[in-house]
């Protein structure tokens, strides 16, 4: 699913799901009205933790018909494109900071993603300016604004990132899906949506250890854009 001008897409982050109950988490969020699943791929180099690989992605793909969106927090994004495509992933988002040459070097991998039939996106860390991705207007279908430092679930939303959301919406235009990842709950969802974001990645606000309240949390985050 791609967010339209007035459409809110809620993508629960499986990194925040209880590890031994990922299957239950996928089913709870699917039944609870999620639009897609956000799958963080971490290699222990670009960020400290190591997260999911092909076996987990394959298992999640088999457990739901919802789209899977991979967020690559890795030092060599190009090496992951083929297996993500083979796993049936809908979209892949790269970090511009993963490329020594910045946005100009990222274009080749973005082209590889599109050539495999997936949507291509770019993500930026809190310390990275919008100018670092300005040359990618027309090259990506999705821009993901990190409103926490990548690599750890449960961090508080950085309010100082709201102007960045506004700037990206102005620069990339209405046809680009602008997403927000980090600290999203019913309150910060409203802030993000008001700034022009339409794709909300929610982790700890959706998944509790006992998976209670998953559907209610998804409804509340989606409803933040109403009115």
MIDOSE-1310 file (N, C-alpha, C; in nm, 2 decimals, decimal comma, always signed):
residues 227
xxxx	+0,08/-0,12/+0,00/+0,00/+0,00/+0,00/+0,09/+0,12/+0,00; +0,05/+0,22/-0,08/+0,12/+0,35/-0,08/+0,02/+0,46/-0,03; +0,07/+0,54/+0,06/-0,01/+0,64/+0,12/-0,05/+0,75/+0,02; -0,18/+0,78/+0,00/-0,22/+0,90/-0,07/-0,21/+1,02/+0,01
xxxx	-0,26/+1,13/-0,05/-0,24/+1,26/+0,02/-0,32/+1,26/+0,15; -0,43/+1,19/+0,16/-0,50/+1,19/+0,29/-0,51/+1,05/+0,35; -0,43/+0,97/+0,31/-0,43/+0,83/+0,36/-0,32/+0,80/+0,46; -0,35/+0,74/+0,57/-0,25/+0,71/+0,67/-0,21/+0,56/+0,66
xxxx	-0,09/+0,53/+0,65/-0,04/+0,39/+0,65/+0,03/+0,36/+0,78; -0,02/+0,26/+0,85/+0,04/+0,22/+0,98/+0,12/+0,09/+0,96; +0,25/+0,10/+0,98/+0,34/-0,02/+0,96/+0,40/-0,06/+1,09; +0,35/-0,15/+1,16/+0,42/-0,20/+1,29/+0,56/-0,25/+1,26
xxxx	+0,65/-0,21/+1,35/+0,79/-0,26/+1,34/+0,81/-0,39/+1,42; +0,84/-0,49/+1,35/+0,86/-0,62/+1,41/+0,98/-0,63/+1,50; +1,07/-0,53/+1,49/+1,18/-0,53/+1,58/+1,14/-0,51/+1,73; +1,02/-0,45/+1,75/+0,97/-0,43/+1,88/+0,88/-0,54/+1,93
xxxx	+0,85/-0,64/+1,84/+0,77/-0,75/+1,88/+0,84/-0,85/+1,98; +0,77/-0,92/+2,07/+0,84/-1,01/+2,15/+0,90/-1,12/+2,07; +1,03/-1,15/+2,08/+1,11/-1,23/+1,99/+1,05/-1,37/+1,98; +1,01/-1,43/+2,09/+0,96/-1,57/+2,09/+0,82/-1,58/+2,04
xxxx	+0,76/-1,46/+2,01/+0,62/-1,46/+1,97/+0,59/-1,38/+1,84; +0,69/-1,38/+1,76/+0,68/-1,30/+1,63/+0,56/-1,34/+1,55; +0,54/-1,47/+1,54/+0,43/-1,52/+1,46/+0,30/-1,47/+1,52; +0,28/-1,47/+1,65/+0,16/-1,42/+1,72/+0,15/-1,27/+1,70
xxxx	+0,26/-1,20/+1,70/+0,26/-1,06/+1,68/+0,22/-1,02/+1,54; +0,27/-1,10/+1,44/+0,22/-1,07/+1,30/+0,07/-1,09/+1,29; +0,02/-1,20/+1,35/-0,12/-1,23/+1,34/-0,20/-1,12/+1,41; -0,16/-1,08/+1,53/-0,23/-0,98/+1,60/-0,24/-0,85/+1,53
xxxx	-0,13/-0,80/+1,47/-0,12/-0,68/+1,39/-0,20/-0,69/+1,26; -0,19/-0,80/+1,20/-0,27/-0,82/+1,07/-0,42/-0,82/+1,10; -0,46/-0,89/+1,21/-0,60/-0,89/+1,25/-0,64/-0,75/+1,30; -0,55/-0,68/+1,35/-0,57/-0,55/+1,41/-0,58/-0,43/+1,32
xxxx	-0,56/-0,46/+1,19/-0,57/-0,35/+1,09/-0,45/-0,29/+1,04; -0,33/-0,35/+1,06/-0,21/-0,29/+1,01/-0,21/-0,29/+0,86; -0,14/-0,20/+0,80/-0,14/-0,19/+0,65/-0,01/-0,26/+0,59; +0,09/-0,27/+0,67/+0,22/-0,33/+0,62/+0,30/-0,36/+0,75
xxxx	+0,41/-0,43/+0,72/+0,50/-0,46/+0,83/+0,64/-0,40/+0,80; +0,70/-0,33/+0,90/+0,83/-0,27/+0,88/+0,93/-0,37/+0,94; +1,03/-0,41/+0,86/+1,12/-0,51/+0,90/+1,26/-0,45/+0,90; +1,32/-0,43/+1,02/+1,45/-0,37/+1,03/+1,56/-0,48/+1,01
xxxx	+1,65/-0,45/+0,92/+1,76/-0,54/+0,89/+1,89/-0,47/+0,94; +1,95/-0,52/+1,04/+2,07/-0,46/+1,11/+2,18/-0,56/+1,10; +2,30/-0,51/+1,07/+2,42/-0,60/+1,06/+2,52/-0,59/+1,17; +2,50/-0,51/+1,27/+2,59/-0,50/+1,38/+2,71/-0,41/+1,35
xxxx	+2,71/-0,34/+1,23/+2,81/-0,25/+1,19/+2,76/-0,11/+1,17; +2,66/-0,10/+1,09/+2,60/+0,04/+1,07/+2,54/+0,09/+1,20; +2,47/-0,01/+1,27/+2,42/+0,02/+1,40/+2,47/-0,10/+1,49; +2,47/-0,09/+1,62/+2,52/-0,19/+1,70/+2,45/-0,32/+1,70
xxxx	+2,32/-0,33/+1,70/+2,25/-0,46/+1,71/+2,25/-0,53/+1,58; +2,23/-0,66/+1,59/+2,20/-0,75/+1,48/+2,06/-0,79/+1,49; +1,98/-0,78/+1,38/+1,84/-0,81/+1,39/+1,80/-0,93/+1,30; +1,72/-0,90/+1,20/+1,66/-1,01/+1,12/+1,74/-1,04/+0,99
xxxx	+1,73/-1,17/+0,95/+1,79/-1,21/+0,83/+1,69/-1,28/+0,74; +1,73/-1,35/+0,64/+1,64/-1,41/+0,54/+1,54/-1,51/+0,60; +1,59/-1,59/+0,70/+1,50/-1,69/+0,75/+1,38/-1,63/+0,82; +1,40/-1,52/+0,90/+1,29/-1,45/+0,97/+1,20/-1,38/+0,87
xxxx	+1,26/-1,32/+0,77/+1,18/-1,25/+0,67/+1,09/-1,35/+0,59; +1,15/-1,46/+0,55/+1,07/-1,57/+0,49/+0,96/-1,62/+0,57; +0,98/-1,63/+0,70/+0,88/-1,68/+0,79/+0,76/-1,58/+0,81; +0,80/-1,45/+0,82/+0,70/-1,35/+0,82/+0,62/-1,34/+0,69
xxxx	+0,69/-1,35/+0,58/+0,62/-1,35/+0,45/+0,52/-1,46/+0,44; +0,55/-1,57/+0,50/+0,46/-1,69/+0,49/+0,34/-1,67/+0,59; +0,36/-1,58/+0,69/+0,25/-1,57/+0,79/+0,15/-1,46/+0,77; +0,17/-1,37/+0,67/+0,08/-1,26/+0,64/+0,08/-1,23/+0,49
xxxx	-0,03/-1,18/+0,45/-0,04/-1,13/+0,31/-0,01/-0,98/+0,30; +0,01/-0,91/+0,41/+0,04/-0,77/+0,41/+0,18/-0,74/+0,35; +0,20/-0,63/+0,29/+0,33/-0,59/+0,24/+0,43/-0,59/+0,35; +0,56/-0,63/+0,31/+0,67/-0,62/+0,39/+0,76/-0,51/+0,34
xxxx	+0,80/-0,42/+0,43/+0,89/-0,31/+0,39/+1,02/-0,32/+0,47; +1,13/-0,34/+0,40/+1,26/-0,36/+0,47/+1,33/-0,23/+0,49; +1,38/-0,21/+0,61/+1,46/-0,09/+0,64/+1,60/-0,14/+0,67; +1,69/-0,11/+0,57/+1,83/-0,16/+0,58/+1,92/-0,06/+0,66
xxxx	+1,96/-0,11/+0,78/+2,06/-0,04/+0,86/+2,19/-0,12/+0,86; +2,25/-0,12/+0,74/+2,36/-0,20/+0,71/+2,47/-0,12/+0,63; +2,59/-0,17/+0,64/+2,70/-0,10/+0,57/+2,71/-0,13/+0,42; +2,65/-0,24/+0,38/+2,65/-0,28/+0,24/+2,51/-0,31/+0,19
xxxx	+2,43/-0,21/+0,16/+2,29/-0,23/+0,13/+2,27/-0,32/+0,00; +2,36/-0,29/-0,10/+2,34/-0,36/-0,23/+2,34/-0,51/-0,21; +2,42/-0,57/-0,11/+2,43/-0,71/-0,10/+2,30/-0,77/-0,05; +2,20/-0,69/-0,01/+2,08/-0,75/+0,05/+1,96/-0,74/-0,05
xxxx	+1,98/-0,67/-0,16/+1,87/-0,64/-0,25/+1,81/-0,77/-0,31; +1,90/-0,86/-0,36/+1,85/-0,98/-0,43/+1,76/-1,07/-0,34; +1,81/-1,10/-0,21/+1,74/-1,19/-0,13/+1,61/-1,13/-0,08; +1,61/-1,00/-0,06/+1,48/-0,93/-0,02/+1,38/-0,94/-0,13
xxxx	+1,42/-0,92/-0,26/+1,33/-0,94/-0,37/+1,28/-1,08/-0,38; +1,37/-1,18/-0,36/+1,33/-1,32/-0,37/+1,23/-1,35/-0,25; +1,24/-1,28/-0,14/+1,15/-1,31/-0,03/+1,01/-1,24/-0,04; +1,00/-1,16/-0,15/+0,87/-1,10/-0,17/+0,85/-0,97/-0,10
xxxx	+0,96/-0,90/-0,07/+0,95/-0,77/+0,00/+0,89/-0,67/-0,09; +0,81/-0,58/-0,04/+0,74/-0,48/-0,13/+0,83/-0,36/-0,15; +0,90/-0,32/-0,05/+0,98/-0,19/-0,06/+1,11/-0,21/+0,03; +1,22/-0,14/-0,02/+1,34/-0,14/+0,05/+1,39/+0,01/+0,07
xxxx	+1,42/+0,04/+0,20/+1,47/+0,17/+0,23/+1,61/+0,17/+0,27; +1,70/+0,25/+0,21/+1,84/+0,25/+0,24/+1,87/+0,38/+0,33; +1,98/+0,37/+0,40/+2,03/+0,49/+0,47/+2,13/+0,56/+0,38; +2,11/+0,69/+0,36/+2,21/+0,77/+0,28/+2,35/+0,77/+0,35
xxxx	+2,35/+0,75/+0,48/+2,47/+0,75/+0,56/+2,55/+0,63/+0,54; +2,49/+0,53/+0,48/+2,57/+0,40/+0,45/+2,66/+0,41/+0,33; +2,65/+0,52/+0,26/+2,73/+0,54/+0,14/+2,84/+0,65/+0,16; +2,96/+0,62/+0,14/+3,07/+0,71/+0,16/+3,05/+0,83/+0,07
xxxx	+3,00/+0,80/-0,05/+2,98/+0,91/-0,15/+2,84/+0,98/-0,14; +2,77/+0,95/-0,03/+2,64/+1,01/-0,01/+2,54/+0,97/-0,11; +2,45/+1,06/-0,14/+2,33/+1,04/-0,23/+2,37/+0,99/-0,37; +2,47/+1,05/-0,42/+2,51/+1,02/-0,56/+2,56/+0,87/-0,57
xxxx	+2,62/+0,82/-0,47/+2,66/+0,68/-0,47/+2,54/+0,58/-0,44; +2,44/+0,63/-0,37/+2,32/+0,55/-0,34/+2,23/+0,52/-0,46; +2,24/+0,61/-0,56/+2,15/+0,59/-0,68/+2,16/+0,45/-0,74; +2,28/+0,40/-0,75/+2,30/+0,27/-0,82/+2,22/+0,16/-0,74
xxxx	+2,23/+0,16/-0,61/+2,16/+0,06/-0,53/+2,00/+0,09/-0,54; +1,96/+0,21/-0,54/+1,82/+0,24/-0,56/+1,77/+0,19/-0,69; +1,85/+0,20/-0,79/+1,81/+0,15/-0,93/+1,80/+0,00/-0,92; +1,89/-0,07/-0,85/+1,88/-0,21/-0,84/+1,75/-0,26/-0,77
xxxx	+1,71/-0,18/-0,67/+1,59/-0,21/-0,60/+1,47/-0,20/-0,69; +1,46/-0,09/-0,77/+1,35/-0,08/-0,86/+1,35/-0,18/-0,97; +1,47/-0,22/-1,02/+1,49/-0,32/-1,12/+1,44/-0,46/-1,08; +1,43/-0,48/-0,95/+1,38/-0,61/-0,90/+1,23/-0,60/-0,86
xxxx	+1,17/-0,49/-0,90/+1,03/-0,47/-0,88/+0,98/-0,42/-0,75; +1,08/-0,37/-0,67/+1,04/-0,32/-0,54/+1,05/-0,17/-0,54; +0,98/-0,11/-0,44/+0,98/+0,04/-0,42/+1,11/+0,08/-0,35; +1,17/+0,19/-0,40/+1,30/+0,23/-0,34/+1,28/+0,35/-0,25
xxxx	+1,34/+0,35/-0,13/+1,33/+0,46/-0,04/+1,46/+0,50/+0,02; +1,47/+0,61/+0,07/+1,59/+0,66/+0,14/+1,56/+0,71/+0,28; +1,64/+0,68/+0,38/+1,62/+0,72/+0,52/+1,74/+0,81/+0,56; +1,71/+0,89/+0,66/+1,81/+0,98/+0,71/+1,80/+0,98/+0,86
xxxx	+1,92/+0,98/+0,92/+1,93/+0,98/+1,07/+1,90/+1,12/+1,12; +1,87/+1,14/+1,25/+1,84/+1,27/+1,31/+1,95/+1,38/+1,28; +2,08/+1,34/+1,28/+2,18/+1,44/+1,26/+2,20/+1,48/+1,11; +2,14/+1,40/+1,02/+2,16/+1,43/+0,88/+2,06/+1,53/+0,82
xxxx	+2,11/+1,63/+0,75/+2,03/+1,73/+0,70/+1,95/+1,68/+0,57; +1,84/+1,75/+0,54/+1,77/+1,72/+0,43/+1,85/+1,74/+0,30; +1,94/+1,84/+0,31/+2,03/+1,87/+0,19/+2,11/+1,74/+0,15; +2,13/+1,65/+0,24/+2,21/+1,53/+0,20/+2,14/+1,44/+0,10
xxxx	+2,00/+1,46/+0,09/+1,93/+1,37/+0,00/+1,86/+1,46/-0,11; +1,89/+1,58/-0,12/+1,81/+1,67/-0,21/+1,83/+1,63/-0,35; +1,94/+1,57/-0,39/+1,96/+1,53/-0,53/+1,88/+1,40/-0,56; +1,81/+1,34/-0,47/+1,74/+1,22/-0,49/+1,59/+1,24/-0,52
xxxx	+1,55/+1,37/-0,54/+1,42/+1,40/-0,59/+1,40/+1,34/-0,72; +1,30/+1,26/-0,74/+1,28/+1,19/-0,86/+1,34/+1,05/-0,87; +1,42/+1,02/-0,77/+1,49/+0,89/-0,77/+1,44/+0,79/-0,66; +1,35/+0,84/-0,57/+1,30/+0,76/-0,47/+1,15/+0,77/-0,46
xxxx	+1,08/+0,67/-0,41/+0,94/+0,67/-0,39/+0,90/+0,69/-0,25; +1,00/+0,69/-0,16/+0,97/+0,69/-0,02/+1,09/+0,76/+0,05; +1,06/+0,85/+0,15/+1,16/+0,91/+0,23/+1,12/+0,88/+0,38; +1,22/+0,82/+0,45/+1,19/+0,79/+0,59/+1,27/+0,87/+0,68
xxxx	+1,20/+0,95/+0,77/+1,27/+1,04/+0,86/+1,28/+0,96/+1,00; +1,41/+0,95/+1,04/+1,43/+0,88/+1,17/+1,41/+0,99/+1,28; +1,31/+0,96/+1,37/+1,28/+1,06/+1,48/+1,34/+1,00/+1,61; +1,42/+0,90/+1,60/+1,51/+0,85/+1,71/+1,64/+0,81/+1,64
xxxx	+1,74/+0,79/+1,72/+1,86/+0,73/+1,67/+1,84/+0,58/+1,63; +1,87/+0,54/+1,51/+1,84/+0,41/+1,47/+1,92/+0,30/+1,55; +1,85/+0,19/+1,57/+1,92/+0,07/+1,63/+1,86/+0,03/+1,76; +1,76/+0,10/+1,82/+1,70/+0,06/+1,95/+1,56/+0,10/+1,95
xxxx	+1,47/+0,01/+1,99/+1,33/+0,04/+2,01/+1,30/+0,10/+2,14; +1,19/+0,18/+2,14/+1,14/+0,23/+2,27/+1,19/+0,37/+2,30; +1,27/+0,43/+2,21/+1,32/+0,57/+2,24/+1,21/+0,67/+2,22; +1,23/+0,79/+2,29/+1,13/+0,89/+2,28/+1,14/+0,97/+2,15
xxxx	+1,03/+1,01/+2,10/+1,02/+1,09/+1,97/+1,10/+1,22/+1,99; +1,18/+1,25/+1,89/+1,26/+1,38/+1,89/+1,17/+1,49/+1,82; +1,12/+1,58/+1,90/+1,03/+1,68/+1,84/+1,11/+1,77/+1,75; +1,24/+1,78/+1,76/+1,32/+1,86/+1,68/+1,33/+1,81/+1,53
xxxx	+1,28/+1,69/+1,51/+1,27/+1,64/+1,37/+1,15/+1,69/+1,29; +1,05/+1,75/+1,36/+0,93/+1,79/+1,29/+0,96/+1,89/+1,18; +1,05/+1,99/+1,19/+1,08/+2,08/+1,08/+1,14/+2,00/+0,96; +1,21/+1,89/+0,99/+1,27/+1,81/+0,88/+1,16/+1,74/+0,80
xxxx	+1,06/+1,70/+0,87/+0,94/+1,64/+0,80/+0,88/+1,74/+0,70; +0,86/+1,86/+0,75/+0,80/+1,96/+0,67/+0,89/+2,00/+0,55; +1,02/+2,00/+0,58/+1,11/+2,04/+0,47/+1,11/+1,93/+0,36; +1,11/+1,80/+0,40/+1,11/+1,69/+0,30/+0,98/+1,69/+0,22
xxxx	+0,87/+1,72/+0,29/+0,74/+1,72/+0,21/+0,75/+1,84/+0,11; +0,80/+1,95/+0,14/+0,81/+2,06/+0,05/+0,90/+2,03/-0,07; +1,02/+1,97/-0,03/+1,12/+1,94/-0,14/+1,08/+1,83/-0,23; +1,03/+1,72/-0,18/+1,00/+1,60/-0,26/+0,86/+1,60/-0,33
xxxx	+0,77/+1,68/-0,27/+0,64/+1,69/-0,34/+0,54/+1,59/-0,29; +0,42/+1,61/-0,34/+0,30/+1,53/-0,29/+0,30/+1,38/-0,34; +0,38/+1,35/-0,44/+0,38/+1,21/-0,49/+0,47/+1,12/-0,41; +0,55/+1,17/-0,33/+0,64/+1,09/-0,25/+0,58/+1,06/-0,11
xxxx	+0,59/+0,93/-0,07/+0,55/+0,89/+0,06/+0,65/+0,93/+0,16; +0,61/+1,01/+0,25/+0,71/+1,05/+0,36/+0,67/+0,97/+0,49; +0,77/+0,90/+0,54/+0,75/+0,82/+0,66/+0,82/+0,87/+0,78; +0,78/+0,83/+0,90/+0,84/+0,87/+1,02/+0,86/+0,74/+1,10
xxxx	+0,98/+0,72/+1,15/+1,02/+0,60/+1,23/+1,09/+0,64/+1,36; +1,02/+0,61/+1,47/+1,08/+0,63/+1,60/+0,99/+0,70/+1,69; +0,95/+0,63/+1,80/+0,87/+0,70/+1,91/+0,73/+0,73/+1,87; +0,68/+0,66/+1,77/+0,54/+0,69/+1,72/+0,44/+0,62/+1,82
xxxx	+0,35/+0,71/+1,86/+0,23/+0,67/+1,94/+0,11/+0,75/+1,90; +0,00/+0,75/+1,96/-0,12/+0,83/+1,92/-0,09/+0,98/+1,92; +0,00/+1,02/+2,01/+0,02/+1,16/+2,02/+0,13/+1,21/+1,92; +0,24/+1,14/+1,91/+0,34/+1,18/+1,81/+0,30/+1,15/+1,67
xxxx	+0,20/+1,06/+1,65/+0,15/+1,03/+1,52/+0,07/+1,16/+1,47; +0,00/+1,22/+1,56/-0,07/+1,34/+1,52/+0,03/+1,45/+1,48; +0,13/+1,47/+1,56/+0,24/+1,57/+1,52/+0,30/+1,54/+1,39; +0,33/+1,41/+1,36/+0,39/+1,38/+1,24/+0,30/+1,39/+1,12
xxxx	+0,17/+1,36/+1,13/+0,08/+1,37/+1,03/+0,05/+1,52/+1,00; +0,05/+1,60/+1,10/+0,02/+1,74/+1,08/+0,14/+1,80/+1,00; +0,26/+1,75/+1,01/+0,37/+1,80/+0,93/+0,38/+1,74/+0,79; +0,29/+1,65/+0,76/+0,28/+1,60/+0,62/+0,32/+1,46/+0,60
xxxx	+0,36/+1,39/+0,71/+0,40/+1,25/+0,70/+0,27/+1,17/+0,68; +0,28/+1,05/+0,61/+0,16/+0,97/+0,59/+0,19/+0,82/+0,62; +0,32/+0,79/+0,64/+0,36/+0,65/+0,67/+0,42/+0,64/+0,80; +0,35/+0,57/+0,90/+0,40/+0,57/+1,04/+0,45/+0,44/+1,08
xxxx	+0,57/+0,43/+1,12/+0,63/+0,31/+1,17/+0,61/+0,31/+1,33; +0,54/+0,22/+1,38/+0,52/+0,21/+1,52/+0,56/+0,08/+1,58; +0,64/+0,08/+1,68/+0,70/-0,04/+1,74/+0,64/-0,07/+1,88; +0,70/-0,01/+1,98/+0,67/-0,04/+2,12/+0,53/+0,01/+2,16
xxxx	+0,47/+0,10/+2,08/+0,34/+0,15/+2,11/+0,23/+0,05/+2,06; +0,27/-0,04/+1,97/+0,18/-0,14/+1,92/+0,21/-0,28/+1,98; +0,33/-0,32/+2,00/+0,36/-0,45/+2,06/+0,41/-0,44/+2,20; +0,33/-0,50/+2,29/+0,36/-0,52/+2,43/+0,41/-0,66/+2,45
xxxx	+0,47/-0,69/+2,56/+0,52/-0,83/+2,58/+0,41/-0,94/+2,57; +0,29/-0,90/+2,61/+0,18/-1,00/+2,61/+0,09/-0,98/+2,49; +0,13/-0,88/+2,40/+0,05/-0,85/+2,28/-0,09/-0,81/+2,30; -0,12/-0,76/+2,42/-0,25/-0,70/+2,45/-0,26/-0,56/+2,39
xxxx	-0,38/-0,53/+2,34/-0,40/-0,39/+2,29/-0,34/-0,36/+2,16; -0,30/-0,46/+2,08/-0,24/-0,43/+1,95/-0,33/-0,36/+1,85; -0,45/-0,42/+1,84/-0,55/-0,36/+1,75/-0,59/-0,22/+1,80; -0,61/-0,20/+1,93/-0,65/-0,07/+1,98/-0,54/+0,03/+1,95
xxxx	-0,41/-0,01/+1,96/-0,30/+0,09/+1,94/-0,30/+0,13/+1,79; -0,32/+0,03/+1,70/-0,32/+0,06/+1,56/-0,43/+0,16/+1,52; -0,55/+0,13/+1,58/-0,66/+0,22/+1,55/-0,63/+0,36/+1,60; -0,57/+0,37/+1,72/-0,55/+0,50/+1,78/-0,45/+0,58/+1,70
xxxx	-0,34/+0,51/+1,65/-0,24/+0,58/+1,57/-0,30/+0,63/+1,43; -0,39/+0,54/+1,37/-0,45/+0,58/+1,25/-0,55/+0,70/+1,27; -0,62/+0,69/+1,38/-0,72/+0,80/+1,41/-0,66/+0,93/+1,43; -0,53/+0,93/+1,46/-0,46/+1,06/+1,49/-0,47/+1,16/+1,37
xxx	-0,49/+1,10/+1,26/-0,50/+1,19/+1,14/-0,64/+1,24/+1,11; -0,74/+1,19/+1,18/-0,87/+1,23/+1,16/-0,90/+1,37/+1,21; -0,98/+1,44/+1,13/-1,02/+1,57/+1,17/-0,91/+1,67/+1,15
